[in-house]
Amino acid sequence: MNKERYKEEYEEGSDLLWHSDKEDKITRQFYKDLSNLYKNIDFSKKKKLKLFKQLVSIIKGKG
């Protein structure tokens, strides 16, 4: 991986070290994939819960 970083120096004496474009792209893709995974898991849980509720209502005779 390219470790090229961007450094900014300020008068107060603090320095900021920024990621390279390649690292930033990889980080953004990771969080995008993580978000999509969470959405898929959440959707799957909601779908199973809805199915369970339907089964309970059918068993109780209200479906």
C-alpha positions, 0 to 999 in steps of 0.5 A, spaced: 500 500 500 502 506 498 504 510 504 504 517 501 501 522 506 499 529 506 502 533 512 499 540 514 503 545 519 499 550 523 502 556 526 500 554 533 505 548 532 500 542 531 501 538 525 495 534 521 497 528 517 492 526 512 491 519 508 493 518 501 488 518 496 489 511 495 488 509 503 482 514 503 478 510 497 480 504 501 477 506 507 471 509 504 469 502 500 470 499 507 465 503 510 460 503 504 461 495 504 460 495 512 454 499 511 451 495 506 452 489 510 448 492 516 442 494 511 442 486 509 442 483 516 437 488 518 432 487 512 433 480 513 431 480 521 425 484 519 423 480 514 423 474 519 420 478 524 414 479 520 414 472 518 414 470 525 408 475 527 404 472 521 405 465 523 403 467 530 397 470 528 395 464 523 395 460 529 391 464 534 386 464 528 386 472 526 390 471 520 
